[in-house]
Amino acid sequence: MTVLPLPHLLVVNSTTNHHHIPEDDPSQLTPEAITIFLEQIHNQSAPAYGGNTWLVRVYRTYFEARTSLAEMWLGNPVLTAVLFGLPMGFLSLICYSICCADIMDADEEDEGGIGKEKSE
């Protein structure tokens, strides 16, 4: 999956989520070339991309997340850094306090000194 430059010709089959892209450069397409391309799609001789398989759906989700995060970063990097940095900072503090809480606790039994026994 890539971001297509505008203008570009893209034919989408909405029932199967397959899409067809002409092999020619979009600026070089003539009405006759478009007609031939559409006839190839109708005859099912044009290559089809995409689909509904779980691998394509996972990759589509990854691609959409990556492009939206990139657009967020390009649009407003400070807001994006705060939006993701602040929760990550709090999460790291929580994880640090959970993992390192045992070090801060001292047993009261060890404070009496070494070698001294309690008298009865």
C-alpha positions as CSV (number, residue, x, y, z in Angstrom):
1,M,0.0,0.0,0.0
2,T,1.2,3.4,-0.9
3,V,-0.1,6.9,-1.1
4,L,-1.1,7.6,-4.7
5,P,-0.3,11.0,-6.2
6,L,-3.2,13.1,-7.4
7,P,-4.8,12.8,-9.9
8,H,-4.8,9.0,-10.2
9,L,-7.2,6.4,-11.5
10,L,-8.2,3.7,-9.1
11,V,-11.1,1.3,-9.6
12,V,-12.5,-0.3,-6.4
13,N,-14.8,-3.4,-6.2
14,S,-16.7,-2.6,-3.0
15,T,-18.0,-6.2,-2.5
16,T,-14.6,-7.9,-2.4
17,N,-12.4,-4.8,-1.6
18,H,-10.2,-5.6,-4.6
19,H,-8.8,-2.6,-6.4
20,H,-7.3,-2.1,-9.8
21,I,-4.6,0.4,-10.8
22,P,-3.7,1.0,-14.4
23,E,-0.1,0.3,-15.3
24,D,0.2,3.5,-17.4
25,D,1.2,6.8,-15.9
26,P,-2.0,8.8,-14.9
27,S,-0.9,11.9,-16.8
28,Q,-0.5,9.8,-20.0
29,L,-3.9,8.1,-19.9
30,T,-6.1,8.9,-22.8
31,P,-9.9,8.1,-23.1
32,E,-9.1,5.1,-25.2
33,A,-6.6,3.8,-22.6
34,I,-9.2,4.2,-19.9
35,T,-11.7,2.3,-21.9
36,I,-9.3,-0.5,-22.5
37,F,-8.4,-0.6,-18.8
38,L,-12.1,-0.8,-17.8
39,E,-12.7,-3.6,-20.4
40,Q,-9.8,-5.5,-18.9
41,I,-11.4,-5.2,-15.4
42,H,-14.8,-6.3,-16.8
43,N,-13.1,-9.3,-18.5
44,Q,-11.2,-10.0,-15.2
45,S,-7.8,-9.9,-17.0
46,A,-6.5,-6.8,-15.1
47,P,-4.5,-7.6,-12.0
48,A,-6.5,-7.2,-8.7
49,Y,-4.9,-6.0,-5.5
50,G,-6.2,-6.1,-1.9
51,G,-9.0,-8.2,-0.7
52,N,-10.7,-9.3,2.5
53,T,-8.2,-11.8,3.9
54,W,-7.1,-11.3,7.5
55,L,-3.5,-10.6,6.4
56,V,-4.6,-7.8,4.1
57,R,-6.9,-6.4,6.9
58,V,-4.1,-6.4,9.4
59,Y,-1.7,-4.7,6.9
60,R,-4.4,-2.2,6.0
61,T,-4.9,-1.3,9.7
62,Y,-1.1,-0.9,10.2
63,F,-0.9,1.3,7.1
64,E,-3.8,3.5,8.2
65,A,-2.3,3.9,11.7
66,R,1.1,4.7,10.3
67,T,-0.2,7.3,7.8
68,S,-2.4,8.9,10.3
69,L,0.4,9.2,12.9
70,A,2.7,10.6,10.3
71,E,0.1,13.2,9.3
72,M,-0.4,14.1,12.9
73,W,3.3,14.5,13.4
74,L,3.7,16.6,10.2
75,G,0.7,18.7,11.1
76,N,1.5,19.5,14.8
77,P,4.6,17.7,16.2
78,V,4.3,19.4,19.7
79,L,0.7,18.2,20.2
80,T,1.6,14.7,19.0
81,A,4.6,14.5,21.3
82,V,2.4,15.6,24.3
83,L,-0.4,13.3,23.3
84,F,1.8,10.3,23.3
85,G,4.6,11.4,25.6
86,L,2.5,12.3,28.6
87,P,0.7,9.0,29.0
88,M,3.9,7.1,28.3
89,G,5.6,9.1,31.1
90,F,2.9,8.3,33.6
91,L,2.9,4.6,32.5
92,S,6.6,4.4,32.9
93,L,6.4,5.9,36.4
94,I,3.7,3.4,37.4
95,C,5.7,0.5,36.1
96,Y,8.8,1.8,37.8
97,S,7.0,2.1,41.1
98,I,5.5,-1.3,40.8
99,C,8.8,-3.0,39.9
100,C,11.0,-1.2,42.4
101,A,8.6,-1.0,45.4
102,D,10.3,-4.0,47.1
103,I,13.7,-2.2,47.3
104,M,12.2,0.7,49.4
105,D,10.7,-1.6,52.0
106,A,13.0,-2.6,54.8
107,D,12.3,-5.4,57.2
108,E,12.1,-4.4,60.8
109,E,13.8,-7.6,62.0
110,D,17.1,-6.5,60.4
111,E,17.3,-3.3,62.4
112,G,18.1,-4.9,65.7
113,G,21.7,-5.5,64.9
114,I,23.7,-8.6,64.0
115,G,24.6,-11.1,66.7
116,K,22.2,-9.8,69.4
117,E,19.5,-12.3,70.5
118,K,16.4,-11.5,72.4
119,S,16.4,-12.4,76.0
120,E,13.4,-14.3,77.4
